[in-house]
Amino acid sequence: MSPEHVPYDRKGGLPRIAIVGRPNVGKSSLLNRLARHRVSIVDPTPGVTRDRVTTLIEIDPPVETPRGTPPILAELADTGGYGVYVAEGKRYDDVGADLTKLTPDIERQIANALQAADLILFVGDAQTGRTTLDEKIAQIIRRAGRADAVLTVANKTDGENWIVHGMELAGFGFGEPVCISAENGYGVRDLLDQMHERLHAIELSEEPEGDPELKLAIVGKRNAGKSTLINALAGEPRVIVSEIAGTTRDSIDVRFEIEGRSILAIDTAGLRKRKSFADDIEFYAYKRMLGAIRRSEVVALLVDATADISQVDQKLGQELQRQAKPTMIVVNKWDLVEDKVSPEDFLDYITRELRGLDYAPIVFISAEKGEGLGDMIAMAFNLKEQSHHRETTGRLNSVIERILTERGPSSKLGTKAKLFYVAQVEVNPPTIVMVVNDPRLFEGNYERYLMNRLREELPYSEVPIRLVFSKRKRKDLDELKSGPRQS
């Protein structure tokens, strides 16, 4: 059974802003400028942005407003460039898939963003002026009854000499455009002031809520079903699902509630071998995926039950170990193979193929049918709780002293291992420092043995643990005995 879904629609009263326009007018650059960090991939190739790429931004009030006027927190969405989704001569990707098949899905995402937005930033190009495609977008906005929500933005106004050209966009009938350059920042303060003024007049039904209870990144190779899973969790077609591999390029943040708990799920680009990257955009998407892992609290490594574990799956597993991220292995499309293989045999197979992740729990799901999603989300929250657990120093000393008594590290030189002090100094991941007589005795095989025993004894058996062996120094002992650092 699928859990109860509540799409994150204006949740917490956050106003929504949509950026729309034709390709190559600088929508992604504008998103990054307003967000004050890189969110969208920026590349001159048409069709880079396909899904709705969203982020939260804070809009400071104009300087002339009364002191104490608060900034406005809003959700900003970049959409695919309307009308042309492929570069000239690049209708087909590197494996022969027809990219124009994505057109209906991209336009559906744009239409959804228009309907949901409280403010629409209609972006044009001051240097090329009005085009037939711009006029078509303006007609779509009018037919949707959203003309009153539009703020026209004349981008690529690289200085005062270009303002007269930017003013040509007033011909759309949505009022005087704001002339800016998303690339160099010209006029952006004026744009923010007008955005604040427009949004300030919106009556919000609820007070803004805080951060989501869980930040979950979903990673995996191409066509493992990540976008299908995101849509199943969100309860709406939030991202484009296509048989064309590599449809998702950016990392897409999707907010929703499941059974009363707020979640931020991050859909990432499907990965393949780096030597197979077709262009710079794939490289940027790969970097976005790594960033999504870093800012997540739990990662779902999605594998396809109908395909063999690949080198890409293994590389992702190694990256998750390197970043010490709480990880669950989510086996998608299980409904297609459950009559052919037992869960036990598949567990053994995954354990063999994804070495180093033997501690990570495994969940079987069907994203398309919505099966197993409740178990997956429950496990994600459980992993977050484990990774934030802090064990008492007394219990740590007792457990580790017993393990050393039962089986201590061996030394060819006959040196006996001695433990002077142990303490957990960090959470997420749990980090344990052991002050010993000779750290070399604990390295290698014994460190792995000790790690496995700690998983058996302590309440963080399914998340990464970091062990740090330190030689006894008076300063180390004083710092550890003064108490663990706050995280």
Secondary structure as GFF3:
##gff-version 3
##sequence-region A 1 487
A	DSSP	beta_strand	5	7	.	.	.	ID=ss1
A	DSSP	three_ten_helix	11	13	.	.	.	ID=ss2
A	DSSP	beta_strand	16	20	.	.	.	ID=ss3
A	DSSP	alpha_helix	27	35	.	.	.	ID=ss4
A	DSSP	beta_strand	53	59	.	.	.	ID=ss5
A	DSSP	beta_strand	72	78	.	.	.	ID=ss6
A	DSSP	three_ten_helix	99	102	.	.	.	ID=ss7
A	DSSP	alpha_helix	103	116	.	.	.	ID=ss8
A	DSSP	beta_strand	119	125	.	.	.	ID=ss9
A	DSSP	alpha_helix	132	143	.	.	.	ID=ss10
A	DSSP	three_ten_helix	147	149	.	.	.	ID=ss11
A	DSSP	beta_strand	150	155	.	.	.	ID=ss12
A	DSSP	three_ten_helix	160	162	.	.	.	ID=ss13
A	DSSP	alpha_helix	163	166	.	.	.	ID=ss14
A	DSSP	three_ten_helix	167	172	.	.	.	ID=ss15
A	DSSP	beta_strand	178	179	.	.	.	ID=ss16
A	DSSP	alpha_helix	188	200	.	.	.	ID=ss17
A	DSSP	beta_strand	214	220	.	.	.	ID=ss18
A	DSSP	alpha_helix	226	234	.	.	.	ID=ss19
A	DSSP	beta_strand	252	258	.	.	.	ID=ss20
A	DSSP	beta_strand	261	267	.	.	.	ID=ss21
A	DSSP	three_ten_helix	274	276	.	.	.	ID=ss22
A	DSSP	alpha_helix	280	295	.	.	.	ID=ss23
A	DSSP	beta_strand	298	304	.	.	.	ID=ss24
A	DSSP	alpha_helix	311	322	.	.	.	ID=ss25
A	DSSP	beta_strand	327	332	.	.	.	ID=ss26
A	DSSP	three_ten_helix	334	336	.	.	.	ID=ss27
A	DSSP	alpha_helix	343	353	.	.	.	ID=ss28
A	DSSP	beta_strand	362	364	.	.	.	ID=ss29
A	DSSP	alpha_helix	373	387	.	.	.	ID=ss30
A	DSSP	alpha_helix	393	406	.	.	.	ID=ss31
A	DSSP	beta_strand	419	426	.	.	.	ID=ss32
A	DSSP	beta_strand	431	436	.	.	.	ID=ss33
A	DSSP	three_ten_helix	439	442	.	.	.	ID=ss34
A	DSSP	alpha_helix	445	457	.	.	.	ID=ss35
A	DSSP	beta_strand	466	471	.	.	.	ID=ss36
A	DSSP	alpha_helix	474	481	.	.	.	ID=ss37
###
